[in-house]
Amino acid sequence: MAKAESGSLTTHVLDTATGLPAAGLKIALYRVSGNSHRKVKEVVTNDDGRCDAPLLAGKDFQTGAYELIFFAGDYLRASGVKLPETPFLDQIPIRFGMAEETHYHVPLLLSPYGYSTYRGS
């Protein structure tokens, strides 16, 4: 697993139910190795639904398997969405791999009953 000087990882979250950026949403990033998870970083999205800095960049970037966990239930409740005690979506895990020393962007499109992601630019 090579260290990268030019790789980076970013994300952002859009609330598709409101059409607005998901501000104040907590995100945890984990490095995955087999059945082991090691927390790398925890951030909260800004008013634009983005992180203030890349999740990984420069010497902190390494290729390999990762998982982002988006704390959707907490965000939705704080936004005033009435959810059942056990919401349909609470924590959304997205596991992905980074095989090259380049930019990876993993966005989340979120609503109370669905989500989507893709490799962005």
N, C-alpha and C positions, 0 to 999 in steps of 0.2 A: 504494500500500500504506500504509494509514493506521496511525498509531501509536494504540494503545489505552490508556486509563487503567483500563478495567474488564475487559479480557480476561485470560484465564489458560489455561494448559495444565498438566494433571496426568496422571499415569499410575500404575498399580500392576500387579504381576504376582502371579498365583496359580499355584502348582504343582498342577495337577489330578491328577497321579499320586500325590501325597502328601496332598492336601487342605489344604496349608499355604501361607502366604505365601512367595514366593520371595525370601528374604533374601540379600543379597550379590550380586545380579545387576547387572552393568554395563549401562548404557544410554547411548547417544550420540544427541544430537539435532542434526539438520542442517537448515538452510534450503536449499530447492531452488529454483533459477531456471534453467529450461531444462535443460541437461546439467550445470550447475554445482551443486556441493554445498559449503556452508560450515558447518563445525562450529560450533554455538552453545554446546553444553554437554555435559558428560559427568558422570554421576552413578552411584551405586551404591545399590540399594534397601536400606532399613533392615529391622529385624526383622519389620515388618508388610508387607513387600513393596512399600512406598511410598517415594517420595522425601521427604526432610525438608522440602523447600519446592517450590512450583510450578516446573516447568521454565521457564515464561515467565509473567510477570505485570507489571502496571503498565506503565511506560515501555518495558520490554524486549519486551512483546508486540506483534507485528505480524501482520496478516492475511497470508495467502499459503500457499505449499506447503511442507511440512516432511516429514522422514523420521525416524522413530525406529528405531534399530537396537538390538535386544535381543541380548546376548551369551549365548544360551541354552546353547551347548555348554560354555563355561567354567563356567557356573553348575551345569549337570547333573553335570559331572565333579567339581566341588568338593563336590557333595552326595552323592557316592559312587555315582552311576549309572554302570554300566559301558557305555561307548559304543564303537563301532568307531572305528578311527583316523580315518575320514572319517564323522562322524555324519550322520544324516539331517537333523537341524536343528542348525545351528551358530550363525550370525548370522541373526536374523529381522528383515528390514526391513519397516516399515509406513509407506507414504507416504500422506499425507492432506492435506487443505486446510482452512484456517480462513478463512472468508469474512466473519465478523462479529466484532465486539468483545464477546465473551461468553466463558463458561467452556467449555472443551473438555477432555474426559477420555477418554484412549485407553488402556484397560486391555489386558492380555495374559493369557490363560489358556493355560498351557504344560504339555506333557508331552514325553517324549523323542521321540515320533513324531507329534505334532500340536499345533496351536495355533489359537486363535480370538481375535478382537478385535471391538470394537464401539465406537460412540460412547456413552460412559457419561454419567452426570450428576454 
